[in-house]
């Protein structure tokens, strides 16, 4: 007879989960209101289990890749089917593939927008070089400032 493996009965406070996952108490309460989390209560305090912690990790990972909370909920709802996770895995795979298709379409749209903006910049620079060449160095300076700010944003992530 296979022995069932169980997690220790450790619990977590809202503060512990917020610190670990870098989210706010408001976010956890929101997920609870949406039915994605169901912590136990000890008086007025929420008591989160390993299962709640795992669900929060899945919620945040799903959000990070752009899944809607309803989609995340559909996946989480399949956890308790006692089928070894098969239904949950099938649903996850379907949602992930759909999200990949959507992101690839967005990437194509973004690439096209960048091309159009670059072409617009080239045209504007040509026009300015004919009419007001004195403004072009300022445009280049502005471009450099924007690139530095974007770089700072990338490093802040």
Beta strands, then each sheet from edge to edge (+ up, - down):
strand 1: 40-42
strand 2: 45-47
sheet 1: 1+ 2-
end
